[in-house]
Amino acid sequence: GAEEGSLCIVTLMLTGRATPYLHNGVVYVGDEEHYAVPQYGILARSEVGFLLYEEGVEERMPGSRLKTPSLPIWVVCSQGHFGVMFNTNRELLRNYHAERRFELHYYTCGGSQCQMSVDTRQEESQSTSHSEQDQAVISAFSNIEKLVHTKWQDARIQWIGTTQFI
C-alpha cells in the first residue's frame, strides 16, 4: 500500500536500497508447505537513521541498523507524520556516557520545531503534579515521546520551549 511505498522511499534515501522491511539483514518467511521466501531488510548501518512509531504495529519496528546510525540524525515517522530528529554532537552514538543525558531537536515537515532533553539514567522518577495546561502539552507531545522511547526505552523527556510547537 501507500505506507509500504513511503517506507521504500525512506529506505532508498537512507541506505541506497529500497525495501519495505525495516529489520536487520535477511529474514526467511515460509512454512513446511512452501519455500522460505527471503525478506531483505537493512543490510548495513546507515549514516542517517530512521525511527518509527505507529500505535499497535510492533512488527514494523526498525532494527538496530536504522535506530543507531553513524550520525545522530533520524528521519522519523510518528502516526504517519514525517519529520527529522537530531543532536548536534556527532559523537553522541559513539560514546555510551554521552547518551545518558542529551538534547534532541525535532522538526516536522510542516515547519514546526521543538527541543527536548533526554535522560536515560536509571534513577527513581519523581512524581509531580501537573496543571491542566501542562497536561495539554504532555498530551500533544505523547506521540513524540513514544517515538523517542522506540530508541531509548526508559528515557525521561523534558520539553524545552514547547510553545513554538503547539
C-alpha positions in Angstrom: 0.0 0.0 0.0 0.9 3.7 0.2 2.6 3.2 3.6 4.8 0.5 2.2 5.7 2.8 -0.7 6.7 5.5 1.8 8.9 3.1 3.7 10.6 2.0 0.4 11.4 5.7 -0.4 12.7 6.3 3.1 15.0 3.2 3.0 16.2 4.1 -0.6 17.2 7.6 0.6 18.9 6.3 3.8 20.6 3.2 2.6 20.7 3.3 -1.2 18.3 0.2 -1.4 14.5 0.4 -1.4 12.8 -2.1 0.9 9.6 -2.1 2.9 11.3 -4.3 5.6 13.0 -2.4 8.4 14.6 -5.4 10.3 18.4 -6.1 10.1 19.6 -8.4 7.4 17.6 -11.1 5.7 14.6 -13.0 7.3 13.2 -16.1 5.6 9.4 -16.4 5.8 7.6 -19.6 4.9 6.3 -22.9 6.3 6.7 -26.6 5.7 4.4 -26.5 2.6 6.1 -23.5 0.9 9.6 -22.5 0.2 11.0 -19.9 2.5 10.9 -16.5 0.9 13.7 -14.0 1.8 12.7 -10.6 3.1 15.6 -8.3 2.6 15.8 -5.7 5.3 18.6 -3.3 6.2 21.9 -4.8 5.2 24.3 -2.3 6.8 24.3 0.6 9.3 23.5 3.9 7.6 24.7 7.4 8.3 21.2 8.7 9.0 18.7 6.6 10.9 15.0 6.0 10.9 12.6 5.8 13.9 9.0 4.8 13.5 6.1 4.9 15.9 2.7 3.5 14.9 0.2 2.6 17.6 -0.4 -1.2 17.7 2.1 -2.1 14.9 5.1 -3.7 16.6 6.2 -5.8 13.7 7.3 -2.8 11.7 9.8 -1.6 14.2 13.2 -0.6 12.7 16.2 -2.8 13.6 19.3 -1.5 15.3 21.0 -0.6 12.0 18.4 2.1 11.5 18.0 3.0 15.1 21.7 3.5 15.7 23.1 5.4 12.6 26.7 6.7 12.2 25.4 10.2 12.8 22.9 11.3 15.5 20.3 12.2 12.8 17.0 10.3 12.3 14.2 10.6 9.8 11.2 10.0 11.9 7.6 8.9 11.3 5.0 9.1 14.1 1.5 8.0 13.3 2.1 8.8 9.6 3.7 12.2 10.1 7.3 12.6 9.0 10.0 14.8 10.4 13.6 14.9 11.4 15.2 14.5 14.8 18.9 15.2 15.6 21.6 16.0 18.1 24.4 18.4 17.3 27.1 16.2 18.9 28.5 13.9 16.2 29.9 11.6 18.9 26.6 11.0 20.7 26.1 7.5 19.5 29.8 6.5 19.8 30.0 7.2 23.5 27.7 5.4 25.9 28.2 8.1 28.5 27.1 10.8 26.1 23.8 9.0 25.7 23.0 9.4 29.4 21.7 12.9 29.1 21.5 14.9 25.9 19.2 17.2 23.8 17.3 16.4 20.7 15.9 18.8 18.1 12.7 17.8 16.3 11.4 19.4 13.1 8.2 18.5 11.4 7.6 18.7 7.6 5.2 21.5 8.4 7.9 23.7 9.8 7.1 23.2 13.5 10.0 22.6 15.8 10.7 21.7 19.4 13.6 20.7 21.6 13.8 18.2 24.3 16.2 16.9 26.9 16.5 13.1 27.1 17.7 11.5 30.3 18.5 7.7 30.1 20.0 7.4 33.6 18.1 4.9 35.7 17.1 7.0 38.7 13.9 6.9 40.8 11.4 9.1 39.0 9.9 11.9 41.0 6.2 12.2 41.0 5.0 15.7 40.2 1.5 17.1 39.8 0.7 18.9 36.5 -1.6 21.7 35.8 -4.3 21.4 33.1 -2.2 23.4 30.8 0.8 21.1 31.5 -1.5 18.1 30.8 -2.4 19.6 27.3 1.3 20.0 26.5 2.0 16.5 27.7 -0.8 15.1 25.6 0.3 16.9 22.5 3.8 15.5 22.8 3.0 12.0 23.8 3.4 10.5 20.3 6.9 12.2 20.0 7.8 10.7 23.4 6.7 7.3 22.3 8.8 7.7 19.2 11.9 8.6 21.3 11.2 5.6 23.5 11.5 3.3 20.5 15.2 4.1 20.7 15.8 5.0 24.4 13.2 2.8 26.1 13.1 4.1 29.6 14.2 7.7 28.9 12.7 10.6 30.8 11.9 13.5 28.4 11.8 17.2 29.4 10.5 19.7 26.9 12.3 22.9 26.2 10.4 25.9 24.6 7.3 23.9 23.8 5.1 26.8 22.8 6.5 27.0 19.3 5.4 23.5 18.5 1.8 23.6 19.8 
